[in-house]
């Protein structure tokens, strides 16, 4: 039996099917090839689910004084409350259920990290695109400002800003946006410089398209691959930085639930053997940051085939 000229008998049917997969299906299959990334993504979904539905999942509102009893403070994990439910992770010094406090703290930590990351991405991407597209003195001036900011530690800049603005969710978001936008600007600028020299950009210019359309409709979509990776890394960095600032007492006030505050509140009890007050919020913070970083690692490998292991 003979084969036609258009058929290759050495190519298996599964290989032919893989060649005709849609880009999205190929991306999904490549992403979930790694069991580490799959576990990290599932863990991140569980964390997000717990944060979103904290009022439904948690046995109490840890910041409602009517539901908190000081007589139940510093109880070990597995203790029973006067209301009849079990403190799975114990209670802190104020008598709050640690499991409930962690879920409410995750809501603040994730919202602060995601919102500040989105705002910083918008500002930094616009600045990086402008620098790459204009070139010359404009690019030199913008990149000197970016280099100047990146030369200082992020936590030092955040501490200085919070010392001026004070505590609060909005204040810490301003501080996080200020320390993050430069990373996005540098990433987008380095990618946009390569895209600026390609033929489709020259063709768009010859067609008389506006600079805004060339930047945001032609160059920016081709910069999304490295930008997505930076978003995941900077989101984890923002969550860790917010927790650090709150632990130092300059981030969020005591009335706001935060993982950093929960760790700080239990720090004084560590030497007395009541480890759980700081231990479990620390584990929750660690799992959140690690899961986001592992997902970002896999995204980097999938979006850049040269880095695939």
N, C-alpha and C positions, 0 to 999 in steps of 0.2 A: 504494500500500500504506500503510495507516494504522498508527499506533503507538498502543499502549494508554496509559491515563492514568498507569500506574505506571512507564512507560519514558521515559527522556529521551534523544532521539536525539543530543544534543550531547555526552554523556559517552562517552568512548572505553572499550572493554572493559578496556584496561590500567589506566585510572583506577579502574574499578569493582573490579578485582582488588586494587589497592593499598588501597582502602578497607576491604576485608575481610581484610587481613593480620593475623595474630596480633601482639600487642605485641612479642613477642620477635623475630619475623622483621622487623618494621618497624624495631626498634632496631638489629638487625644490618645491615640494608640502609642505614640512615642513617649508621651508624658507618663503614662501608667505602665510603661515597661519596667520602670524601677520600683521595686517593692518599698524602698525607703521613701520615695516621693509619694507613693500611694498611701502609706501609713501616715505620713506627715499631712497630706491633704485631708485625709479622713479625720485626723486629730484636730486640724484647724476648723473643719466644719462642725465638729462637736463643740469646740470652744465658742464659735460664733453662735451656734444654736443655743447654748447655755446662756450666753450674754443677752441675746435677743429676747429670750423667753424667761428671763430671770424672775419676773414677778409671778409667773405660773409655776416654776420649778421649785424655787426656794421656799422653805417652810415658814420663813418670816421675812419681814422687811427690816433689815438690820439698822436702818436709819430712821425708823419710826419708834419714838420713845415709848409709845403705848405698848409695843410688842417686846421691848427689851427689859430684862430684869437684872439689876446689878447683882442680886444674890446668886445668879447663875454664872458669874464671871469666872474665867480661867478653869472651866471644866474640861477634863480630858476627852479625847475622841470616844464616841460611843455612849456618852452620858445621856441620861433622860432629863427632859425639861419638865417644868411644872405643868405645861400645857399638854403633855402627853407624847410629843414627838422626840426623836433621837437627834442629838447633836453629832452628826457623822464625823465631823472634823474637830469637834470641841468648840469652845467659846473663847473670845478674847477678853481683855481686861475690863471691857465695858459690858460684858454679858451678851454680846452679839454672836449669833451663830456664824461660825467661820465659813461654812459652805455657802450660806446665803450672802455673806459679805464678799466672798471671792467672786460669785456670779455677778453681783452688782458692781464690783470693782472692775471686772472684765469689760463691762459696758462702757465705763469711762475710758479705760485704757485703749480699747479698740477704737472708740469714736474719736478720741484725741489723735491717735496715730493715723487713722485713715483720713480724717478731715484735713489735718495739717499736711499730710502727704499730698492730697489732691490739690490743695491751694498752692503748696510749694512747687508741685509739678507744673501747674499752669503758669506760674510766674517764671520759674526757671526755664521751661521750654520756650516761652516767648522771648526771653532774654537771649537764650542760646541760639535760637533761629535768627534773631535780628543780628547778632554778632557774626554768625557764619554767612548770612546773606549779604550784609553790607560790606564786610571786610574793612581793610584799611585802618584808619584811625578809630573808627567806631568800634571795630572788633578789638583793637589793642586796648582801648579804654575800658570796655566791658570786661575783658578777660583779666586786666590788672585788678579790677575791683573783685572779681571772683577769686583770683589768687590771693588777694589780701585777706578775704574772709576765710578761705580754706586754710590759711596759715595759722589761725587761732583755733584752739580746741573748742568743739561745739558746746561742751558743758560750761566753759568759761563765758562764752557769749550769752548763753541762756541765763546763767546766774546774774550777769550784769543787767540784762533786760528785766528779769523778775525783781531784782532789787529796786528798779525804777518803777515798774508797773504795779508790783504787788502780787498777791496770790489770786487764783481764779482760773477757771477752765479757759475763758477767752484770753487771759494773759499768757497762759502757758502755750496756747495754740499760736499766738503771735511770736513767742520765743522760738517755738519749733519750726515755724515757717521761715523765720529769719535765718536759722542755722542750716536749713535743708535746701533752699532754692539754688544755692551755688552748685550743689552736686548735679542737679538736673540740668542746669545751664551748661556745665562743662560736658556732660554726656551728650546732650542734644547738639551742641556746637561741633564736637568732634565728628559726629555722624553726619551732620548737615553739610559740613565742608566737603565730604566725599560726594554727597548727593548733588551739591550745587554745581559740580563740574561735569555732570552727566548730560547726555543728549536731550533727555525729555525736559529738563529744566530750560535748556537753550531753546528748545522748540516752543515751550510755553511762553518764554519771553518774546520770541519772534511773532507769536500770535497776538501779542499785545495784552496779555493777561495782566491784571494788577499785581503788585507786589504781595498784597495780602493773600490773593488766591494762589499764587505760586508757592508761598510759604506754607500755608495751612492746608491746601488741597493737594499739593504735589510733593513737597519736601517732607513735611511732618509725618504723613503716613508711612514713609520709608524709614523713619527714625523710631518707630514704635517698638520694635523688637528689643533693642537695648534699654529703652525707656521703661518697659514693663518690668525688666529685671531690677532696675534701679528703684522702682516703686516698691517692690517687695522688700528689698534690703533696707530702704529708708523708712518704711513703715515699721519694721522690727526695731530699727534704731530709734525711732521716735517713741515707741512704747517703752523701750529700755531707758531712754533719757527722761521721759516723764516720771517713770518709777524712781529713778535716781534723784530727781529734783524733789519729788514728794517725800522720799525717804530723808532727804536733808532738811525738810521742813520749809522749803521755799516754793513748792509747786502748788498743789491743791490744798485748800483749807480742810480742817478736820470734819467739816460737815459734808464733804464730798467723798463718796467711796472711791478708793484707789488702791491698787495692789501695793504700790510703794508705801502708802500710809499704813496699810495693814502690816507690812513687814516692819516698818518703823515702830508701830505700837507694840509689837511683840518683842522687840529687840532687848528691852530692859528686863524681860522675864527669861531670857535664854539661860542665864547662869543659875536660875532657881529651878531649872528642870522643865519648865513649861515651854518646850521647844515648838509645839504645834502652832502656836500663835503666829510665829514668823515662818515656820517651815512650810506649811501648806500654801500660803500665798506666794512664797518664793518658788515652790514647785509649779504653781499655776503660771507665774510669770515666765519661768524657764521654758515650760512646754509651749507657751504661746510664741515666744521669740524663736525657739528652735524649729517649730513647725513652719513658720513663715519663711525662715531662712532656707530650710530644706526645699520648700516649694519653689523659692526663687532660684536655688541652685539648679533644680531640674528644668525650670523655664529657660535658664541660660543655656543649658546643654541642648535643649530641643530647638530653641530659636537660632542657635549658632551651631550648625552641624560640625564645624571644625573642632568644637570643644566636647563633642560627644565621646563618652567613655565606652 
